[in-house]
Amino acid sequence: MLDPAALARLTVLRVELRALEPQLIPAFAGSALHGALGRALWHTVCSFRARAECPGCPLFGRCAYPALFAARRPEGAVLGFGGVNEQAPRPMVLAPEPGWLRPSGRPILLREGELFPFRLTLIGAAWRELPALACQNFTISKYA
């Protein structure tokens, strides 16, 4: 029998980005959101931007960026069966709200001032990085 207490905690949030200027959002917006949020977070929290990568940084274990975007597999964890070698699965999932997906493959035109809503799901202890995410220029609310 599965113990519900053993399941990872999920924190699901609704996030809105406001376009400061007209933008073309790719049809598959998930990767664009992931890249934009990762870059913005790195610029906000990284104390050693001259480094080429996070592993080896003296703040690696306390920084929001690697916790969300460059997670290392836990020592002793056996993840190879899933094709995971060095990095663990990301503890954050981004998904555009329904109606923002374009199966046609056409990009989405976002006008200046228009909102782009998406869901941000934090898995397990990733909710601890919410203050760093909240420093970005978007609106966060608890998903209903």
C-alpha positions, 0 to 999 in steps of 0.5 A, spaced: 500 500 500 502 506 498 503 511 504 501 518 502 506 521 506 511 518 502 509 522 496 513 528 494 509 535 496 507 539 490 506 546 490 502 549 484 502 556 483 499 560 477 504 565 474 503 571 470 508 574 465 506 581 463 509 583 456 513 590 456 513 590 449 510 585 443 513 578 443 512 572 439 512 566 444 513 559 440 508 554 439 511 550 445 512 555 450 514 551 455 521 551 453 521 558 452 518 559 459 524 555 462 529 558 459 527 565 460 525 564 467 532 560 468 536 566 465 532 571 469 533 567 476 541 566 474 542 573 473 538 575 480 541 570 485 548 568 482 554 571 486 559 568 481 557 569 474 564 568 471 564 561 473 562 557 467 557 552 471 554 551 478 558 544 480 564 546 484 561 553 486 562 554 494 554 556 494 552 550 490 548 547 496 545 554 498 543 557 491 536 557 488 539 556 481 542 549 481 536 547 486 531 548 481 535 548 474 542 544 475 539 539 481 545 534 482 543 526 484 543 525 491 549 521 493 548 514 493 541 515 489 540 509 483 537 513 478 541 510 472 535 506 470 531 512 468 537 514 464 539 519 469 546 519 470 549 526 473 543 530 474 536 529 478 530 530 474 528 538 475 524 539 481 520 545 477 515 544 472 512 549 467 506 549 463 502 554 459 495 555 461 490 551 457 488 555 451 496 558 450 498 551 447 498 552 439 498 545 436 498 548 429 505 550 430 504 557 429 507 562 435 503 566 439 503 574 438 503 577 445 502 585 445 505 590 450 501 589 457 498 583 455 499 577 460 501 570 459 499 565 464 502 559 466 503 554 472 509 553 476 509 546 480 514 546 485 516 538 487 518 536 494 523 541 497 523 546 491 518 550 495 523 553 499 526 557 493 519 561 492 522 567 495 528 567 489 522 566 484 518 571 487 524 576 486 522 576 478 518 580 475 511 576 475 505 575 479 504 569 483 498 566 486 496 560 489 493 555 484 486 554 485 
